[in-house]
Every structure is written in structure tokens, then in C-alpha cells.
Amino acid sequence: MAQPRIERIITALDVGSWKVCALIAGQSADGQLHVLGTGQRESRGVQRGYVADMEQTEHVVREAIEQAERIAGLNIDDVWVSFSAGSLLSDVAPIESELGGHRIEQEDVDDLLAAGRAGIDPEGRMILHAQPALYTLDGLTGVKNPIGLHADRLGVDIHIIMAEGAPVRNLESAVRQAHLDVNAVVASPIAAGLACLSDEERDLGVALVEIGAAVTTVSLYAGGMLVELASLPFGASDITDDIASAFGIRRSQAQRLQSFYGSASASPRDNVEVIELDPGAPAGSESPRITRAQLVAVIRQRLDAMMGEIGRTLKDLHFVGPVGRQVVLVGGGADLKGLADYTQSALGRAARVGRPRGLHGLPDAHGGPAFATLAGLVLYAASDPVDLRDLPMMSQDVYRPKGSSILHRLMAALKSSF
């Protein structure tokens, strides 16, 4: 089969606390995305999603990109970078303008979006995304495309994702020191949602829980887009640390136990299955042993605490009722065996593990939930998203209407249909 003709090259870079990975994709004339090369290195210099050592981070970024370049046979100049540190915040700015009842044209929408820039108040933070969400026509919410309709008043909810400026600038600096231009810094929940959620799930309402190595992000999607998010300061590495502490072993050994023998679900066989803590011990020396039940007990204790906090966060974000029925798990922590069943039992909601879709030729090693953000970065770049920051400032009479948040209005609309 002939190779498709590639018209555009997109490179994604995911800088996490446990791994740094890169993916080079080519977009063909028909819009399909083909994986050309991947690279991965153990993360160094990043703690809880923040760059803590500029030199080490720059070095490992360079290594991951160079590995992907060798496989793809290309030299890369620019990248799309993810950001997942705990300083992510979400807000919705509703904006309306008077139309006088005439038919809505593209120019009216463009003017409203451009004028909406003046209504954005980041309160000293850096804006990563400022995107139009749902439109309103004379109080009717949930309109996706108002062009061609008549209205006295046209409004739009502008979804904003912000972060503290210094951590984002540190990440950009580390990437640029590796001689790469940064096209954009993308919030990881946006990227992971594109890779793992269907259009129907985003429409009906779903919670995306990204369990990274050191940060867990809870994001709510409704009406087709992300509407709320919260970051929690824990992740899969906390489980690893608990295992290392409980059995007096190194983190690398604990990670191996967690990957090969760990589970979120207990079974009767766990009491008789014996695990060697140090299978590489010298011949003649006795390696310490534990039962799998002991390992699962340590994992479950930490999971109980983590899932309790996730459940409280979902409640605080009003993820209840008709829009609170499904949870999708992504991130490296979602690879833990039996986690979906455990989550469903702990939260009382349907749960599944999300895996990236939409890329042709994605290696099996990069097809798991740990690489959802990496694949989503490519999908985000290929979608050419609308961002209000790219629009010119306009002089137009607009105001911010009073009322509940976009999520509350979506929930009310959905509940009324049941």
C-alpha cells in the first residue's frame, strides 16, 4: 500500500512528572493523521507538573524529540506542548450584544467574539485557552450555530482556562532551550478529552479523570465541551511511594511491583500468590517475599483516599443527576489493573478506561491511557481551534448577563428533558 502524501507535520510534546514523550504525526490531504515517529524518556527535573530543574528538563526534552526524529527521518522545529500542573483554573464569561431582530450573519458572530475579548479578566493569571462555548438567542441556551437565525439578542459563553504565569513560562523556556519553537501550550484536559471522549459523551455529560504521576485533573464535559475542571495534588507516584515505604524497597522496585502485580481489585488467590521483592538478588541470598494480598492492600488504602477526594471534587463541581453518570479514566495511573471496576464501585457511576483514538499507526506501546494527552495534542493542533486571543479587538456594546454558570444551565436543560 502506497504511503499517503503528507501535507502538514505536527509534533506533540508531553512533559510530565514521570515521563517526557514526543510524537511526530503527518496530516494527509484527506485530513487523516499518521504517526511518523515517537520518543520517550524518563522525566527529570519536573515535580508535580512544574519545572524544578531547567537544565535537566531541557536535556530530557531534547532526547525525546531526537528519538522521535530518528524514527520519522525528519528534523523538527516547533512543537505543541501540554501543561498539567495544579495551577489550572477554569471560568466561563457570558457575553451578549443587541441585534434588533435581524438575521444573524457570520459578521455578527465575529464581532461578538472579538468584542468578548474585553470581557475576559484573567486576574493576573496567564490565559491558555479562550474559546467560544454555547450561544444563546434571546435567552435560549445551547445553540451551537446561530448563523441564519433571527434574534433580538445574541450571546455566547466564553470558556477560559488559565494558569499561573511563571510555571508556564518555565516550561516554555525549557522547550525553547532545546531549540524548539512553541506553537501553543495546551491544557492537558483539553487534549486528553479530544483523544478519548466521543462526541456523544461530550454532549451528554462526562467526567474525565486524568491520573498522572503526581497530579490528578478532574474535568467535566457537557454540551460538547469542557466546562469545569479542578486539579488535585496526588497521582500514581503516591501509590508507588506507599509500596516502597511499606516494604522497604526502592522506588524502581515498587514501580515494577505496581506495574506487574498491582491491582485495584482483590481476589481469593491473592493470599497464596507469593511475590519476590528483589528478583535480582545474588544467587544464594534469600529475597524477601510478600503475598499479592499484602501488595493489593497497600494499593487499595491509597486508592480509597484518592477516590474519596475525587468523589468530593465531582460533588463540588455539581456532577450529579443526568449529566453525572459516566467517568472516563486516563493518565498513567489508569493503567492499574481493575481500576475501572473499582472506580465504578467507589463512585457509584459507570466508569471506563479511555484510550487514544484518531491516529493511524499509533504504536501499541503508546496506545494506552498514559498517552491520551500526547495523542490529543496532535488532534488539537489538527483541528485549528478558534481562540479569542487571535481575534482583533472590536468596539461594540456588550455586557455580561447575570445568571448561573454554563454547567448549571446545561444541567437544568438536560434534567427538563427527563
C-alpha positions in Angstrom: 0.0 0.0 0.0 1.4 3.4 -1.0 2.3 5.8 1.7 -0.1 8.8 1.9 1.1 12.1 0.8 1.8 14.2 3.9 1.0 17.9 3.6 1.5 19.0 7.2 3.8 17.9 10.1 2.5 18.2 13.7 4.7 17.4 16.7 3.4 16.9 20.2 5.4 17.1 23.4 4.0 15.9 26.7 6.3 16.9 29.7 5.1 15.0 32.7 6.5 14.2 36.2 7.2 10.6 35.3 7.9 10.6 31.5 8.6 13.0 28.7 7.2 11.8 25.4 7.1 13.2 21.8 5.0 12.2 18.8 5.5 13.3 15.2 2.4 13.0 13.0 1.8 13.8 9.4 -1.6 15.1 8.1 -2.5 13.9 4.7 -4.6 15.7 2.1 -7.8 13.9 3.3 -7.2 15.2 6.8 -6.1 11.8 8.3 -3.3 11.8 10.8 -0.5 9.3 10.5 2.1 8.6 13.2 5.6 9.0 11.8 7.7 8.7 14.9 7.6 8.6 18.7 10.1 9.2 21.5 10.0 8.7 25.3 12.4 9.3 28.2 12.1 9.1 31.9 11.3 12.6 33.2 14.0 14.5 35.1 13.7 18.0 36.6 9.9 18.0 36.8 8.0 17.8 40.1 4.2 17.8 40.4 4.0 19.0 36.8 6.3 22.0 37.5 9.7 22.5 36.0 12.1 22.4 39.0 15.4 22.0 37.1 15.7 23.8 33.8 18.8 22.1 32.6 17.6 18.6 33.3 14.2 19.2 31.7 15.7 20.7 28.6 18.1 17.7 28.3 15.3 15.1 28.5 13.1 17.1 26.1 15.9 17.1 23.6 16.4 13.3 24.0 12.7 12.5 23.5 12.5 14.7 20.4 15.7 13.4 18.9 14.4 9.8 19.3 11.2 10.7 17.5 13.1 12.5 14.8 15.3 9.4 14.1 12.3 7.2 13.7 10.4 9.7 11.5 13.5 10.7 9.5 12.7 14.4 10.0 14.1 17.4 11.7 11.5 19.2 13.9 11.5 23.0 14.6 8.2 23.5 16.5 6.0 21.6 19.0 2.6 21.7 20.7 3.2 21.3 24.4 0.9 20.1 27.2 0.6 21.7 30.6 -0.9 19.7 33.6 0.4 21.4 36.7 -2.0 22.0 39.6 -2.5 25.7 38.8 -5.1 25.2 36.1 -8.3 27.1 36.6 -11.5 27.2 34.5 -14.0 30.1 34.1 -16.9 31.0 31.9 -17.5 34.6 30.7 -21.0 35.1 29.3 -21.2 38.0 26.7 -24.3 39.4 24.9 -25.0 42.0 22.3 -28.1 43.6 20.8 -29.1 42.7 17.2 -32.5 44.3 16.8 -34.2 41.1 15.5 -32.2 40.8 12.2 -30.9 37.6 10.7 -27.6 36.6 12.2 -24.7 36.6 9.8 -21.1 35.4 10.2 -20.1 39.1 10.8 -22.3 39.3 13.8 -20.7 36.2 15.4 -17.2 37.5 14.6 -18.0 40.9 16.1 -19.4 39.3 19.2 -16.4 37.1 19.7 -13.9 39.9 19.1 -15.7 42.2 21.5 -15.8 39.4 24.0 -12.1 39.7 24.5 -12.7 42.8 26.5 -14.8 40.8 29.0 -12.0 38.4 29.9 -10.4 39.1 33.2 -7.6 36.7 34.0 -6.9 38.3 37.4 -3.2 38.2 36.9 -3.0 34.7 35.5 -2.0 33.5 32.1 -4.7 32.5 29.6 -4.1 29.2 27.9 -7.5 29.0 26.1 -10.3 31.4 25.5 -12.8 29.6 23.3 -16.5 30.2 22.4 -18.7 27.5 24.0 -22.5 27.6 23.6 -24.5 30.5 22.0 -27.7 32.0 23.4 -30.6 33.5 21.4 -33.0 35.7 23.4 -32.4 33.6 26.5 -32.5 30.2 24.6 -29.3 28.4 25.6 -27.4 25.5 24.0 -27.3 26.9 20.4 -24.2 25.6 18.6 -24.5 27.5 15.3 -26.7 30.7 15.4 -25.9 31.8 11.8 -29.1 32.2 9.7 -31.4 32.6 12.8 -33.2 35.7 13.9 -32.8 37.2 17.4 -33.0 40.4 19.3 -30.1 39.5 21.5 -27.1 37.2 20.7 -24.9 35.8 23.4 -22.0 33.4 23.9 -20.3 31.7 26.8 -16.6 32.1 26.5 -14.7 29.2 28.2 -11.4 30.3 29.6 -8.6 28.1 31.0 -6.0 29.9 33.0 -2.8 29.0 34.8 -0.2 30.8 36.9 2.2 32.5 34.5 5.6 31.5 36.0 5.2 27.7 35.6 4.0 28.0 32.0 6.9 30.4 31.2 9.4 27.9 32.8 8.0 25.1 30.7 8.2 27.2 27.5 11.8 28.2 28.4 12.9 24.6 28.9 11.4 23.6 25.5 13.0 26.6 23.7 16.4 25.9 25.2 16.1 22.6 23.4 16.0 24.7 20.2 12.3 24.2 19.6 9.6 26.8 18.9 6.4 26.5 21.0 3.3 26.8 18.8 1.0 26.7 21.9 0.8 25.4 25.4 -2.3 23.3 25.7 -4.1 22.3 28.9 -3.9 18.5 29.2 -7.6 18.0 29.9 -8.4 19.7 26.5 -6.0 17.3 24.7 -7.0 14.2 26.6 -10.7 14.8 26.0 -10.2 15.1 22.3 -8.3 11.8 22.2 -10.6 9.7 24.4 -14.1 11.1 24.5 -16.7 10.6 21.8 -18.8 13.5 20.6 -21.9 11.9 22.2 -20.1 11.6 25.6 -19.0 15.3 25.5 -22.6 16.2 24.6 -24.4 14.2 27.2 -22.0 15.0 30.0 -19.0 13.0 31.3 -16.2 13.4 33.8 -12.7 12.9 32.6 -10.3 11.9 35.4 -6.7 12.1 34.4 -4.5 10.3 37.0 -1.0 11.4 36.2 2.2 10.6 38.1 1.9 13.5 40.5 -1.3 15.4 39.6 -4.9 14.3 39.1 -7.1 16.5 37.0 -10.9 16.2 37.1 -12.7 17.8 34.1 -16.3 18.0 33.3 -17.6 17.9 29.7 -21.2 18.9 28.8 -22.9 20.4 25.8 -19.9 19.3 23.7 -17.1 21.0 25.5 -15.1 21.2 28.7 -17.0 23.4 31.2 -15.3 22.9 34.6 -12.1 21.5 36.0 -10.1 21.0 39.2 -6.6 19.8 39.9 -5.7 17.6 42.8 -2.1 17.3 44.2 -1.8 13.5 44.1 -1.2 10.8 41.5 0.1 7.3 40.7 3.5 8.1 42.2 1.9 8.3 45.6 0.9 4.7 45.3 4.4 3.8 44.3 5.8 5.7 47.3 3.4 3.8 49.6 4.6 0.5 48.3 8.3 1.5 48.6 7.7 2.6 52.2 5.6 -0.3 53.3 8.0 -3.0 52.1 11.3 -1.1 52.5 12.3 -1.2 48.8 13.5 1.3 46.2 11.0 3.3 44.1 12.1 1.5 40.9 11.3 -1.9 42.6 8.0 -0.5 43.8 7.1 0.7 40.3 7.8 -2.8 39.0 5.6 -4.4 41.6 2.8 -1.9 40.9 3.0 -2.5 37.1 3.3 -6.3 37.1 1.4 -7.4 40.2 -0.6 -4.4 41.3 -4.4 -4.4 41.2 -7.3 -2.3 42.4 -9.4 -5.4 43.0 -8.7 -8.2 45.5 -9.3 -11.9 44.8 -9.0 -15.1 47.0 -5.9 -16.2 45.1 -4.0 -13.1 46.3 -3.4 -14.8 49.7 -1.5 -17.7 48.2 0.4 -15.9 45.4 3.9 -15.0 46.6 5.9 -12.2 45.1 9.7 -11.8 45.4 10.6 -8.2 46.3 14.0 -8.4 44.8 14.1 -11.0 42.0 17.6 -9.8 41.0 19.2 -10.7 44.3 22.6 -12.6 44.2 22.4 -16.4 44.0 22.4 -18.0 47.4 20.8 -15.0 49.1 17.2 -15.1 50.2 15.0 -12.5 48.6 12.2 -11.0 50.8 8.7 -12.1 49.8 5.2 -10.9 50.3 1.8 -12.1 49.2 -0.1 -10.3 46.5 -2.8 -9.7 49.0 -0.4 -7.5 51.0 0.5 -5.5 47.9 -3.1 -5.0 46.9 -4.0 -3.9 50.5 -1.4 -1.1 50.3 -2.6 0.0 46.9 -6.3 -0.1 48.0 -5.6 2.0 51.0 -4.1 4.8 48.9 -6.8 4.4 46.3 -9.6 4.8 48.9 -8.1 8.1 49.9 -7.7 9.3 46.3 -11.1 8.2 45.1 -12.7 9.8 48.1 -11.2 13.1 47.2 -12.1 12.7 43.5 -15.7 11.9 44.6 -15.8 15.1 46.7 -14.5 17.1 43.8 -17.1 15.8 41.5 -19.8 16.7 44.0 -18.3 20.2 44.4 -18.4 20.6 40.6 -22.1 19.6 40.6 -21.5 16.4 38.6 -24.9 14.9 39.6 -28.2 13.8 38.0 -28.5 13.1 34.3 -25.1 14.6 33.5 -23.3 12.7 36.3 -23.5 9.2 35.0 -20.1 8.3 33.5 -16.4 8.7 34.4 -13.6 8.1 31.9 -10.1 7.4 33.4 -6.9 8.4 31.6 -3.3 9.1 32.5 -0.6 6.6 33.6 -2.5 5.8 36.8 -5.4 4.4 34.8 -3.2 1.5 33.6 -3.7 -0.1 37.1 -5.5 -3.4 36.7 -9.1 -3.4 37.7 -9.3 0.4 38.2 -12.4 0.9 36.2 -14.4 -1.6 38.2 -13.0 -0.2 41.4 -14.0 3.4 40.4 -17.5 2.3 39.4 -18.0 0.8 42.9 -16.3 3.7 44.8 -18.1 6.5 42.9 -21.4 4.7 42.0 -21.0 5.8 38.4 -20.3 3.9 35.2 -16.5 4.0 34.5 -14.2 3.1 31.7 -10.5 3.5 30.8 -10.0 5.9 27.9 -7.6 5.1 25.1 -6.5 7.5 22.4 -8.2 7.3 19.0 -8.0 9.2 15.7 -4.3 8.5 14.8 -3.3 5.9 12.2 -0.2 3.8 13.0 -0.1 4.6 16.7 2.3 2.0 18.3 0.8 -0.4 20.8 3.2 0.9 23.4 1.7 4.4 23.0 -1.9 3.2 22.7 -2.8 3.2 26.5 -4.4 5.8 28.7 -0.9 7.2 29.7 -0.6 8.6 26.2 -4.0 10.2 25.9 -2.7 13.8 26.2 0.1 13.2 23.7 -2.3 11.9 21.0 -4.8 14.6 21.9 -2.2 17.4 21.3 -1.9 16.2 17.7 -5.7 16.2 17.3 -6.0 19.6 18.9 -3.4 21.1 16.5 -5.0 19.5 13.5 -8.5 21.0 14.4 -7.3 24.6 14.1 -9.2 25.7 17.2 -10.8 29.1 17.4 -9.2 31.2 20.2 -10.4 34.7 21.0 -6.9 35.9 21.7 -6.2 35.6 18.0 -9.1 37.9 17.1 -8.7 41.7 16.8 -10.2 44.0 19.4 -13.6 45.5 18.4 -15.6 48.4 19.8 -19.1 47.1 20.4 -21.7 47.4 23.2 -21.6 44.2 25.1 -22.4 43.2 28.7 -22.1 40.2 30.9 -25.6 38.9 31.8 -26.4 37.7 35.2 -27.3 34.1 35.7 -26.0 30.7 36.7 -22.9 29.1 35.2 -22.9 27.3 31.9 -22.8 23.9 33.6 -25.8 24.7 35.8 -27.8 25.8 32.7 -26.8 22.7 30.8 -27.9 20.6 33.8 -31.2 22.3 34.0 -31.8 21.8 30.3 -30.9 18.1 30.5 -33.0 17.5 33.6 -36.0 19.1 32.0 -35.8 16.5 29.2 -36.0 13.6 31.6 
